[in-house]
Amino acid sequence: MLRSFLTRASPVQTIAKRTLATGIPKTSPLWSLGRLNHVAIAVPDIDQTTAFYRDLLGAKPLPEHGVYTVFVELGNTKIELLHPYGDSSPIQGFLNKNKAGGIHHICIEVDDVTKAVNDLMAKGIKALNPVPKIGAHGKPVVFLHPKDCYGTLVELEQS
């Protein structure tokens, strides 16, 4: 079973092999990746965690979108701390499964989020919200299903 799993080609490897075989450029002509915008960490105690990140790293609180959100600004990216506003928050569901918290998602900038999500869905990647919504930075975002991204919730944000 493990040997089968380890030798099976991932969708990315399959696309890469097709790309190399057909001579199609590796990047999409419709959209391109930008920088890592942030890594989001779900935390069980926002006050204690915020104090740590604020006092040691200069974090700035920014409550929005059904969660408490605190961004720690770094030179080339951000850390986003997430804590649920209530029991119906998707962050609460994550914390129910991960009592100590942990990495919730990564966010990657793209030059055209609509073209990116349409292209990825055409390649078999499921979007949790196929129509972009406005994220914590006031820009359109789409979340890709973790099952299609090898266990990682991926957020694409319009650059």
Contact map, one row per residue, 1 for C-alpha under 8 A:
111110000000000000000000000000000000000000000000000000000000000000000000000000000000000000000000000000000000000000000000000000000000000000000000000000000000000
111111000000000000000000000000000000000000000000000000000000000000000000000000000000000000000000000000000000000000000000000000000000000000000000000000000000000
111111100000000000000000000000000000000000000000000000000000000000000000000000000000000000000000000000000000000000000000000000000000000000000000000000000000000
111111110000000000000000000000000000000000000000000000000000000000000000000000000000000000000000000000000000000000000000000000000000000000000000000000000000000
111111110000000000000000000000000000000000000000000000000000000000000000000000000000000000000000000000000000000000000000000000000000000000000000000000000000000
011111110000000000000000000000000000000000000000000000000000000000000000000000000000000000000000000000000000000000000000000000000000000000000000000000000000000
001111111000000000000000000000000000000000000000000000000000000000000000000000000000000000000000000000000000000000000000000000000000000000000000000000000000000
000111111100000000000000000000000000000000000000000000000000000000000000000000000000000000000000000000000000000000000000000000000000000000000000000000000000000
000000111111110000000000000000000000000000000000000000000000000000000000000000000000000000000000000000000000000000000000000000000000000000000000000000000000000
000000011111110000000000000000000000000000000000000000000000000000000000000000000000000000000000000000000000000000000000000000000000000000000000000000000000000
000000001111111000000000000000000000000000000000000000000000000000000000000000000000000000000000000000000000000000000000000000000000000000000000000000000000000
000000001111111100000000000000000000000000000000000000000000000000000000000000000000000000000000000000000000000000000000000000000000000000000000000000000000000
000000001111111110000000000000000000000000000000000000000000000000000000000000000000000000000000000000000000000000000000000000000000000000000000000000000000000
000000001111111111000000000000000000000000000000000000000000000000000000000000000000000000000000000000000000000000000000000000000000000000000000000000000000000
000000000011111111100000000000000000000000000000000000000000000000000000000000000000000000000000000000000000000000000000000000000000000000000000000000000000000
000000000001111111110000010000000000000000000000000000000000000000000000000000000000000000000000000000000000000000000000000000000000000000000000000000000000000
000000000000111111111000000000000000000000000000000000000000000000000000000000000000000000000000000000000000000000000000000000000000000000000000000000000000000
000000000000011111111100000000000000000000000000000000000000000000000000000000000000000000000000000000000000000000000000000000000000000000000000000000000000000
000000000000001111111111110000000000000000000000000000000000000000000000000000000000000000000000000000000000000000000000000000000000000000000000000000000000000
000000000000000111111111110000000000000000000000000000000000000000000000000000000000000000000000000000000000000000000000000000000000000000000000000000000000000
000000000000000011111111000000000000000000000000000000000000000000000000000000000000000000000000000000000000000000000000000000000000000000000000000000000000000
000000000000000001111111000000000000000000000000000000000000000000000000000000000000000000000000000000000000000000000000000000000000000000000000000000000000000
000000000000000000111111100000000000000000000000000000000000000000000000000000000000000000000000000000000000000000000000000000000000000000000000000000000000000
000000000000000000111111110000000000000000000000000000000000000000000000000000000000000000000000000000000000000000000000000000000000000000000000000000000000000
000000000000000000110011111100000000000000000000000000000000000000000000000000000000000000000000000000000000000000000000000000000000000000000000000000000000000
000000000000000100110001111100000000000000000000000000000000000000000000000000000000000000000000000000000000000000000000000000000000000000000000000000000000000
000000000000000000000000111110110000000000000000000000000000000000000000000000000000000000000000000000000000000000000000000000000000000000000000000000000000000
000000000000000000000000111111110000000000000000000000000000000000000000000000000000000000000000000000000000000000000000000000000000000000000000000000000000000
000000000000000000000000001111110000000000000000000000000000000000000000000000000000000000000000000000000000000000000000000000000000000000000000000000000000000
000000000000000000000000000111110000000000000000000000000000000000000000000000000000000000000000000000000000000100110010000000000000000000000000000000000000000
000000000000000000000000001111111000000000000000000000000000000000000000000000000000000000000000000000000000011110110000000000000000000000000000000000000000000
000000000000000000000000001111111100000000000000000000000000000000000000000000000000000000000000000000000000011100010000000000000000000000000000000000000000000
000000000000000000000000000000111110000000000000000000000000000000000000000000000000000000000000000000000001111000000000000000000000000000000000000000000000000
000000000000000000000000000000011111000000000000000000000000000000000000000000000000000000000000000000000001111000000000000000000000000000000000000000000000001
000000000000000000000000000000001111100000000000000000000000000000000000000010000000000000000000000000000001100000000000000000000000000000000000000000000000000
000000000000000000000000000000000111111000000000000000000000000000000000000010000000000000000000000000000111100000000000000000000000000000000000000000000000000
000000000000000000000000000000000011111000000000000000000000000000000000000011000000000000000000000000000111100000000000000000000000000000000000000000000000100
000000000000000000000000000000000001111100000000000000000000000000000000000011110000000000000000000000000111000000000000000000000000000000000000000000000000000
000000000000000000000000000000000001111110000000000000000000000000000000000001110000000000000000000000111110000000000000000000000000000000000000000000000000000
000000000000000000000000000000000000011111000000000000000000000000000000000000111100000000000000000000111110000000000000000000000000000000000000000000000000000
000000000000000000000000000000000000001111100000000000000000000000000000000000111100000000000000000011111000000000000000000000000000000000000000000000000000000
000000000000000000000000000000000000000111110000000000000000000000000000000000001110000000100110000011110000000000000000000000000000000000000000000000000000000
000000000000000000000000000000000000000011111100100000000000000000000000000000001110000000000010000111000000000000000000000000000000000000000000000000000000000
000000000000000000000000000000000000000001111100000000000000000000000000000000000010000000000010001110000000000000000000000000000000000000000000000000000000000
000000000000000000000000000000000000000000111111100000000000000000000000000000000010000000000000000000000000000000000000000000000000000000000000000000000000000
000000000000000000000000000000000000000000111111110000000000000000010000000000001110000000000000000000000000000000000000000000000000000000000000000000000000000
000000000000000000000000000000000000000000001111111000000000000000000000000000000000000000000000000000000000000000000000000000000000000000000000000000000000000
000000000000000000000000000000000000000000001111111100000000000000000000000000000000000000000000000000000000000000000000000000000000000000000000000000000000000
000000000000000000000000000000000000000000101111111110000000000000000000000000000000000000000000000000000000000000000000000000000000000000000000000000000000000
000000000000000000000000000000000000000000000111111111000010100000000100000000001000000000000000000000000000000000000000000000000000000000000000000000000000000
000000000000000000000000000000000000000000000011111111100000000000000000000000000000000000000000000000000000000000000000000000000000000000000000000000000000000
000000000000000000000000000000000000000000000001111111111000000000000000000000000000000000000000000000000000000000000000000000000000000000000000000000000000000
000000000000000000000000000000000000000000000000111111111110000000000001000000000000000000000000000000000000000000000000000000000000000000000000000000000000000
000000000000000000000000000000000000000000000000011111111111000000000001000000000000000000000000000000000000000000000000000000000000000000000000000000000000000
000000000000000000000000000000000000000000000000001111111110000000000000000000000000000000000000000000000000000000000000000000000000000000000000000000000000000
000000000000000000000000000000000000000000000000000111111100000000000000000000000000000000000000000000000000000000000000000000000000000000000000000000000000000
000000000000000000000000000000000000000000000000000111111110000000000001000000000000000000000000000000000000000000000000000000000000000000000000000000000000000
000000000000000000000000000000000000000000000000000011111111000000000001100000000000000000000000000000000000000000000000000000000000000000000000000000000000000
000000000000000000000000000000000000000000000000010011101111100000000111100000000000000000000000000000000000000000000000000000000000000000000000000000000000000
000000000000000000000000000000000000000000000000000001000111110000000111000000000000000000000000000000000000000000000000000000000000000000000000000000000000000
000000000000000000000000000000000000000000000000010000000011111000011110000000000000000000000000000000000000000000000000000000000000000000000000000000000000000
000000000000000000000000000000000000000000000000000000000001111100011110000000000000000000000000000000000000000000000000000000000000000000000000000000000000000
000000000000000000000000000000000000000000000000000000000000111110111100000000000000000000000000000000000000000000000000000000000000000000000000000000000000000
000000000000000000000000000000000000000000000000000000000000011111111000000000000000000000000000000000000000000000000000000000000000000100000000000000000000000
000000000000000000000000000000000000000000000000000000000000001111110000000000000000000000000000000000000000000000000000000000000000001100000000000000000000000
000000000000000000000000000000000000000000000000000000000000000111110000000000000001110010000000000000000000000000000000000000000000000000000000000000000000000
000000000000000000000000000000000000000000000000000000000000001111111000000000000111110010100000000000000000000000000000000000000000000000000000000000000000000
000000000000000000000000000000000000000000000100000000000000111111111100000000001111100000000000000000000000000000000000000000000000000000000000000000000000000
000000000000000000000000000000000000000000000000000000000000111100111110000000011110000000000000000000000000000000000000000000000000000000000000000000000000000
000000000000000000000000000000000000000000000000010000000011111000011111000000011100000000000000000000000000000000000000000000000000000000000000000000000000000
000000000000000000000000000000000000000000000000000000000011110000001111100001111000000000000000000000000000000000000000000000000000000000000000000000000000000
000000000000000000000000000000000000000000000000000011001111000000000111110001111000000000000000000000000000000000000000000000000000000000000000000000000000000
000000000000000000000000000000000000000000000000000000000110000000000011111011100000000000000000000000000000000000000000000000000000000000000000000000000000000
000000000000000000000000000000000000000000000000000000000000000000000001111111100000000000000000000000000000000000000000000000000000000000000000000000000000000
000000000000000000000000000000000000000000000000000000000000000000000000111110000000000000000000000000000000000000000000000000000000000000000000000000000000000
000000000000000000000000000000000000000000000000000000000000000000000000011111000000000000000000000000000000000000000000000000000000000000000000000000000000000
000000000000000000000000000000000011110000000000000000000000000000000000111111100000000000000000000000000000000000000000000000000000000000000000000000000000000
000000000000000000000000000000000000111000000000000000000000000000000011110111110000000000000000000000000000000000000000000000000000000000000000000000000000000
000000000000000000000000000000000000011110000000000000000000000000000011110011111000000000000000000000000000000000000000000000000000000000000000000000000000000
000000000000000000000000000000000000011110000000000000000000000000001111000001111100000000000000000000000000000000000000000000000000000000000000000000000000000
000000000000000000000000000000000000000111100100010000000000000000011111000000111110000000000000000000000000000000000000000000000000000000000000000000000000000
000000000000000000000000000000000000000111100100000000000000000000111100000000011111000000100000000000000000000000000000000000000000000000000000000000000000000
000000000000000000000000000000000000000001111100000000000000000000111000000000001111100000110000000000000000000000000000000000000000000000000000000000000000000
000000000000000000000000000000000000000000000000000000000000000001110000000000000111111011110000000000000000000000000000000000000000000000000000000000000000000
000000000000000000000000000000000000000000000000000000000000000001110000000000000011111010000000000000000000000000000000000000000000000000000000000000000000000
000000000000000000000000000000000000000000000000000000000000000001100000000000000001111110010000000000000000000000000000000000000000000000000000000000000000000
000000000000000000000000000000000000000000000000000000000000000000000000000000000001111110011000000000000000000000000000000000000000000000000000000000000000000
000000000000000000000000000000000000000000000000000000000000000000000000000000000000011111011000000000000000000000000000000000000000000000000000000000000000000
000000000000000000000000000000000000000000000000000000000000000001100000000000000001111111111000000000000000000000000000000000000000000000000000000000000000000
000000000000000000000000000000000000000000000000000000000000000000000000000000000001000111111100000000000000000000000000000000000000000000000000000000000000000
000000000000000000000000000000000000000001000000000000000000000000100000000000000111000011111110000000000000000000000000000000000000000000000000000000000000000
000000000000000000000000000000000000000000000000000000000000000000000000000000000011011111111111000000000000000000000000000000000000000000000000000000000000000
000000000000000000000000000000000000000000000000000000000000000000000000000000000000001111111111100000000000000000000000000000000000000000000000000000000000000
000000000000000000000000000000000000000001000000000000000000000000000000000000000000000001111111110010010000000000000000000000000000000000000000000000000000000
000000000000000000000000000000000000000001110000000000000000000000000000000000000000000000111111111110000000000000000000000000000000000000000000000000000000000
000000000000000000000000000000000000000000000000000000000000000000000000000000000000000000011111111000000000000000000000000000000000000000000000000000000000000
000000000000000000000000000000000000000000000000000000000000000000000000000000000000000000001111111000000000000000000000000000000000000000000000000000000000000
000000000000000000000000000000000000000000000000000000000000000000000000000000000000000000000111111111000000000000000000000000000000000000000000000000000000000
000000000000000000000000000000000000000000010000000000000000000000000000000000000000000000000011111110000000000000000000000000000000000000000000000000000000000
000000000000000000000000000000000000000000110000000000000000000000000000000000000000000000000010011111000000000000000000000000000000000000000000000000000000000
000000000000000000000000000000000000000011110000000000000000000000000000000000000000000000000110011111100000000000000000000000000000000000000000000000000000000
000000000000000000000000000000000000000011100000000000000000000000000000000000000000000000000000010111110000000000000000000000000000000000000000000000000000000
000000000000000000000000000000000000001111000000000000000000000000000000000000000000000000000000000011111100000000000000000000000000000000000000000000000000000
000000000000000000000000000000000000001111000000000000000000000000000000000000000000000000000100000001111100000000000000000000000000000000000000000000011000000
000000000000000000000000000000000000001110000000000000000000000000000000000000000000000000000000000000111110000000000000000000000000000000000000000000011110000
000000000000000000000000000000000001111100000000000000000000000000000000000000000000000000000000000000111111000000000000000000000000000000000000000000011110000
000000000000000000000000000000000001111100000000000000000000000000000000000000000000000000000000000000001111100000000000000000000000000000000000000000000111100
000000000000000000000000000000001111110000000000000000000000000000000000000000000000000000000000000000000111110000000000000000000000000000000000000000000111100
000000000000000000000000000000001111100000000000000000000000000000000000000000000000000000000000000000000011111000000000000000000000000000000000000000000001111
000000000000000000000000000000111100000000000000000000000000000000000000000000000000000000000000000000000001111110010000000000000000000000000000000000000001111
000000000000000000000000000000111100000000000000000000000000000000000000000000000000000000000000000000000000111110000000000000000000000000000000000000000000011
000000000000000000000000000001110000000000000000000000000000000000000000000000000000000000000000000000000000011111110000000000000000000000000000000000000000011
000000000000000000000000000000100000000000000000000000000000000000000000000000000000000000000000000000000000011111111000000000000001000000011100000000000001110
000000000000000000000000000000000000000000000000000000000000000000000000000000000000000000000000000000000000000111111100000000000011000000000000000000000000000
000000000000000000000000000001100000000000000000000000000000000000000000000000000000000000000000000000000000000111111110000000000000000000000000000000000000000
000000000000000000000000000001110000000000000000000000000000000000000000000000000000000000000000000000000000010111111111000000000000000000000000000000000000000
000000000000000000000000000000000000000000000000000000000000000000000000000000000000000000000000000000000000000011111111100000100100000000000100000000000000000
000000000000000000000000000000000000000000000000000000000000000000000000000000000000000000000000000000000000000001111111110000000100000000000000000000000000000
000000000000000000000000000001000000000000000000000000000000000000000000000000000000000000000000000000000000000000111111111000000000000000000000000000000000000
000000000000000000000000000000000000000000000000000000000000000000000000000000000000000000000000000000000000000000011111111111000000000000000000000000000000000
000000000000000000000000000000000000000000000000000000000000000000000000000000000000000000000000000000000000000000001111111111100000000000000000000000000000000
000000000000000000000000000000000000000000000000000000000000000000000000000000000000000000000000000000000000000000000111111110000000000000000000000000000000000
000000000000000000000000000000000000000000000000000000000000000000000000000000000000000000000000000000000000000000000011111110000000000000000000000000000000000
000000000000000000000000000000000000000000000000000000000000000000000000000000000000000000000000000000000000000000000001111111000000000000000000000000000000000
000000000000000000000000000000000000000000000000000000000000000000000000000000000000000000000000000000000000000000000001111111100000000000000001100110000000000
000000000000000000000000000000000000000000000000000000000000000000000000000000000000000000000000000000000000000000000001100111110000000000000001100100000000000
000000000000000000000000000000000000000000000000000000000000000000000000000000000000000000000000000000000000000000001000100011111100000000000111100000000000000
000000000000000000000000000000000000000000000000000000000000000000000000000000000000000000000000000000000000000000000000000001111100000000000111100000000000000
000000000000000000000000000000000000000000000000000000000000000000000000000000000000000000000000000000000000000000000000000000111111100000000111000000000000000
000000000000000000000000000000000000000000000000000000000000000000000000000000000000000000000000000000000000000000001100000000111111000000000100000000000000000
000000000000000000000000000000000000000000000000000000000000000000000000000000000000000000000000000000000000000001000000000000001111100000000100000000000000000
000000000000000000000000000000000000000000000000000000000000000000000000000000000000000000000000000000000000000011000000000000001111110000011100000000000000000
000000000000000000000000000000000000000000000000000000000000000000000000000000000000000000000000000000000000000000000000000000001011111000111100000000000000000
000000000000000000000000000000000000000000000000000000000000000000000000000000000000000000000000000000000000000000000000000000000001111111111000000000000000000
000000000000000000000000000000000000000000000000000000000000000010000000000000000000000000000000000000000000000000000000000000000000111111111000000000000000100
000000000000000000000000000000000000000000000000000000000000000110000000000000000000000000000000000000000000000000000000000000000000011111100000000000000000000
000000000000000000000000000000000000000000000000000000000000000000000000000000000000000000000000000000000000000000000000000000000000011111100000000000000000000
000000000000000000000000000000000000000000000000000000000000000000000000000000000000000000000000000000000000000000000000000000000000011111110000000000000000000
000000000000000000000000000000000000000000000000000000000000000000000000000000000000000000000000000000000000000000000000000000000000111111111000000000000000111
000000000000000000000000000000000000000000000000000000000000000000000000000000000000000000000000000000000000000010000000000000000001111001111100000000000000110
000000000000000000000000000000000000000000000000000000000000000000000000000000000000000000000000000000000000000010000000000000000001111000111110000000000011110
000000000000000000000000000000000000000000000000000000000000000000000000000000000000000000000000000000000000000010001000000000111111100000011111000000000011100
000000000000000000000000000000000000000000000000000000000000000000000000000000000000000000000000000000000000000000000000000000111000000000001111100000001111000
000000000000000000000000000000000000000000000000000000000000000000000000000000000000000000000000000000000000000000000000000011111000000000000111110110001111000
000000000000000000000000000000000000000000000000000000000000000000000000000000000000000000000000000000000000000000000000000011110000000000000011111110011100000
000000000000000000000000000000000000000000000000000000000000000000000000000000000000000000000000000000000000000000000000000000000000000000000001111111111100000
000000000000000000000000000000000000000000000000000000000000000000000000000000000000000000000000000000000000000000000000000000000000000000000000111111110000000
000000000000000000000000000000000000000000000000000000000000000000000000000000000000000000000000000000000000000000000000000011000000000000000001111111100000000
000000000000000000000000000000000000000000000000000000000000000000000000000000000000000000000000000000000000000000000000000010000000000000000001111111111100000
000000000000000000000000000000000000000000000000000000000000000000000000000000000000000000000000000000000000000000000000000000000000000000000000011111110000000
000000000000000000000000000000000000000000000000000000000000000000000000000000000000000000000000000000000000000000000000000000000000000000000000011111111000000
000000000000000000000000000000000000000000000000000000000000000000000000000000000000000000000000000000011100000000000000000000000000000000000000111011111100000
000000000000000000000000000000000000000000000000000000000000000000000000000000000000000000000000000000011100000000000000000000000000000000000011110010111110000
000000000000000000000000000000000000000000000000000000000000000000000000000000000000000000000000000000001111000000000000000000000000000000000011110010011111000
000000000000000000000000000000000000000000000000000000000000000000000000000000000000000000000000000000001111000000000000000000000000000000001111000000001111100
000000000000000000000000000000000000000000000000000000000000000000000000000000000000000000000000000000000011110010000000000000000000000000001111000000000111110
000000000000000000000000000000000000100000000000000000000000000000000000000000000000000000000000000000000011110010000000000000000000001000111100000000000011111
000000000000000000000000000000000000000000000000000000000000000000000000000000000000000000000000000000000000111110000000000000000000000000111000000000000001111
000000000000000000000000000000000100000000000000000000000000000000000000000000000000000000000000000000000000111100000000000000000000000000100000000000000000111
